[in-house]
Amino acid sequence: MAFTTKLLATLASLSMLSTAYAADVQTVTDASGTQVVVPSQINAIGDAWPAHLEVLAMLGAGDKVVSYVNVDSPQKRPWLAVVNPQMHHASPAFTKTDVNVEEMLKDKPDVVFSIVTPRMRTKLEELNVPNVQLTFTNFAELEKTFDLTAQILGPQAQQRAADFNAYLEEKLQMVRSYSDTLSTQQKPRVLHVVQLNPLTIDGGHSLIDAWIQAAGGVNVAQDVHGSLKVTSKEQMLAWNPDVIILGGSAMPDPATRASDLKALENDPMWSSVNAVKHHQLYINPNGAFLWDRYGAETALQIQWAAKTLHPEHFKQLDIAKETKAFYHRFLNYDLSDTQVNEILQDLPPKTL
């Protein structure tokens, strides 16, 4: 009897421990299909996906970032540091494919977010750090990614994610209410250029292709699968786009941008392209993250792209006003008129 009583007491104690442990952790399934056990309370975050740092700020967890990818330093991504000053105190513990073990041991994150990268997971498992891997190529997957991040961060973040997703859906409906009425022939043919040398573009099955389509354009490179694809100038000539949108890496130096654009227009090859011939070259806005890529400002990108491709129909759409409202609502930062113009022109902040 004494043995039975002792055994029951031990089992009860183990059950209580198990319940307490379950309350301290949660299990989520990430984009790779892996089940990851993460703490229920997240106090320190490592983020190895550059675009995702803006998402953390939007979800109210920017002050918990302890480590980031080296390309997201305050010097290289100054607008992110403006809306999230914690970036000045976090450390560059990641490259795009690797982990600085010494920094990681010092930072001690509760969780690390990254794109789907087996090498990253292996390294972090060795350090006993939970790694939630994420990816998306369209708006539905984007919303799921933001929801998953919010689930890990808690109820307040979940409400913020729901608010953002509702806003994104509202703006998608607004631009698609026009673009869906257009025939293919009525839609300008668009090339999104990431880099000029080597010529690097974004093809189909990418978020870039998704916003081009939503905004009422046809991605001339839609048969090229994926993002950041190197292509030939001969292929670009064959595509002969009506509009060329230049991403942040295409002409990164604002001081030489005007002369770079002039040189492109005077180049015998480029000048034969419809977009160049008709002065339809556009520099993409760039804020806390690149509007044209995989951050929260995708919600602004679809509006800017719609107005850029169809200015007459969207002439009442005030992108500057929308940008200011977005930063106030989602990034908890009030931009000045000067700052809005800097973001829209892909310029670094001069006034804080």
N, C-alpha and C positions, 0 to 999 in steps of 0.2 A: 504493500500500500504506500509506504514511504517513498519507494522508488518511483511508483506511478505518479505520485503527487509531484515529486521533483522533476520528472520528465515533462509533465504537463506544464509546470511552471517555466521550464526551459523553453518549451515550444512556444508558450505565450510570449515570453521575452523576445524570442527570435521573430515572432510575428509582429510585435511592436516595432522592432528595429527595421523590419522589412517595410512596414507601413511608413515609418519615418523617412526611410531612404527614398521610397517611392514619391513622397511629398517633396523631396528635395531635388528631384530630377524629372525630366520628361523625355520621351523618345519621339523623335521626328524622323520622317523619311525625306531625304534630300533629293536633288534632281538626278543623282546617279542611281537612285533606287536603294541607297544604303540607309539602314536604320541607325540613327546617331543618338546617343544618350547625352543630353546636355543638362546643366544645372537649371533648376526652375528660376533661380535668381541670378541674373547676369549683371556683373559689376565691371568686368573688364573684357574688351572685345579686340581681337585681332582681325583685320580685314585685308585679304590678299586679292580682292577684286576691286580695281580702281573705281569703277562705276558705282559700286555698292556703298562706298563711304557716304555719298550724298543721300542714299536711301536711309542709312542709319541716322543721319542728321534729321531727315524728314520725319522719322519715326520717334524722335525724341531721345535717341541714344548716342548722339554725337559726342557727348561728354564722357562716354565710356570707352572711346577708342584709345587703345594703348599702342597699337602698332598698325602699320600700313605698308603698301607697296611703294618702293622708292620713287616711282614716277608721280606720286601724289604728294610730294613734299610741298610745304607752303610756298616755296620759290617756283615750283613748276605748276602748281594748281592754286594760285593765290585766292581765287574767289571762294574755294572750299574753306580755306582758312579764315576768310572774312565771315562766313556764316557759321563756321564751327571753329572757334579759337583753340579748341583742344588739340587741333592738328599741330600747333606749335609745341606741344608737350609730348606728343606721341613719337614713336621711333620708327624708322624705315626698316622693319624686320624682314620684309619680303622683297624678292624680285618677282617678276611675273611667273616664274616657274620654281622658285626655290625659297628656302627658309634660312634665315640667319639664326642658328641654334642658340648662340650666346644671348642675342637680343630677346629671343623667345623665352628663354629661361628667366631672364630679368623681368620681362613684361608680365608674365604669368596670366595670359588671357583665359577667361572661362570658356570661350568658344572662338574659333576662327572660321570666318566665312571665306569662301574662295570659289572660283569657277571650277568646273569638273576637271580635275587634274590628278590622276592616280599618284604621281610622284609626291604631290603636296600632301595627300592623305597619308602615304607611307611615312613621310618625315614627321608629320604631326602625331601619328600614332606612336612613334618611337618616343615622343616627348609627352605622351599621355594627355594630349590636348584634343578635345572634340573638334572635328572638322565638318562643317555643313557646306556641301558643295552645291552651287547654284548655276543655272543657265536659263536663257529664254531667247526665242527668235521671233516672237509675235506678242501682241498686246495681251492676249489671254494668259500666256505663260508669264508675262511680266507681272500681271496682277497676282498670279499664284505665288510667284517668287516673293513679292512684297508681303503677301499674307503669311507665308512660311516664316519669313524673317520676323514679322510682328508676333507670330505665335510664340517664338522663342523669347522675345523681349517682354511680353506681358500684355495685360488688358489695355493700358493706355496706348501702346504702340498698335494694337489691333484696331482701335478706334481710328487712329491716324491713317492706317493703311486703308480702312474702309472708306474714309473720307477722300483720300487720294484716288482710289479706284473709281469712286463715283464721279469725281471730277474728270478723270480721264475718259470715262464712258460718255459723259456729257459732251466733251469736246470732240470725241470721235464721231458721235452722232451728228454734231453740228457740221463738221466738214464733210462727212459722208452724205449728208442730206443733199449736198450739191454734187459731189464727185461721183456718186452712184448714178446720177442721171446722165453722165457724159458718155458718149461713145468713145471707143479707143482712138478714133481719128481726132476727137476734140481734146484729147489729153496730151500735153507736151511730153516729149521723150526726154528723160532725165538721166544724167550720169552723175553719180556721187563719187567724188575723187577724194581719197584719203591722203595720197602722197603723189607728187609729180615725178619723182625720180628715185626708184623705179615707179612707173605708173601703177598705182595701187587703187583698186576700186572696191565697192561693195555690191555683191550680186544678190540673187534670190535666196530664199530661205534665211532671211536675216531681218532684224528689226528695221534696218534701213529700208529694205524693200517694202516692209509693212507700212512705214510712214509715207513713203513716196506714193504708194497705191492709195492710202487713205486720203492724202492731200490732193488727189486727182491727177497724178502723173503716171507715166509708164517707165519703169526702170529698164533702160536699154540693156543692162547687164543681168537681167533676171534669169537667164539660162546659165549664168555662172553661179555655182552653188556656194553660198557662204559669204563671209566678210573678209576684208583685208586680202583681196586676191590680186596678185600682180598680173598685169595684162600688157599687151603690146600697143604701141601707138598706132600701128596698122589696124588693130581691132577697134581702137577708139574711133579712127577715121571711118571705118565701116559702119559703126553704130551711128555716127554723126548725130549726136544728141542736140535737142533744141535748147536745153538748159543744162548747165554744169554747176553743181553745188560743191564748193571746196571746203572740206573738213579742216579741223584745226591744225593738222600736220602738213597740209599742202603748202601753205604760206604762213609759217609760224611766227615770223618776225614782223611785227606791225610797222617797224621803221622802214622796211624795204618792200612792203606789200604793194604800194601804189606802183613802184617801178617794176615789181615782179609781174603784176597784172598787165602793165603796158608791154613788157617784153613778150608775154604770152600772146597778146593781141597782135604784135608785130611779127611773131614767128610764122614763117611761110606755111608750116604744117598746121599749126593750131588755128591760124586765121581762116582756113578753109572749112572749119567746123561751124555748123549753123549757130551754135550757142555763142561762139566767139564773134562770128560775123555780125550777129544781131545784139551783141552786148548783153547776153544773158548768162553772165558769170556772177555767182554770188558766194560771198564768204559766210559760212554758217556761224550763227551765234554760239557763244561759249561762256558758260557761267560756272557754277559750283561743280558741274561736270559738263562735258561736251553735249550740247543739245541733241546732236544727230546720232548719238550712240545709245548706251544702255543704262542711263540714269533716269532719275525722276523727271528731269526737264524734257524728256520725250513728250510729255503732255503739252509743253510749250512748242516743241518742234513741229508737231502736226499742224498747229495753227499758223506758225510762221511759214511753213512750207506751203500750206493752202493759199495763203495770201501772196506768197512769192510766185506761185504757179498760176494763180487766178486772181490777179489784183483787182480787176473790175468787180468781180462778184463779192470779194471779201473786203471791199474798200472801207466798210464801217468797222472792221476788226482792228482795234488799236493794240498792236503787239506790245508797245511800251507799257501801256496801262495794264495789260494782262500779265506782263512779267512782274511788274511791281506788286500786283495783287497776289500772284503766285508765291513770291518770296515771303510776303507777309504771312500768308495763310499756311504755307507748308514748310518753310525754312525759318520761320520766326525771325525774319530780318527785314527791316524797312530800307529799301533802296532809295537813294536820291535819284533825281532825274539824270544827273551826270552818270551815276553808276549804271542805270538802265541802259543808257546809250553806249557805255563802254562794253557791256555784255553783248548787246545786239551787234556791235561792230567787232566782236572777238578781240577786245583790248583788255589788258590787265588793269586792275583797280589802281587809280591814282589818288582817289579820295576815300577816306574811311569814315 
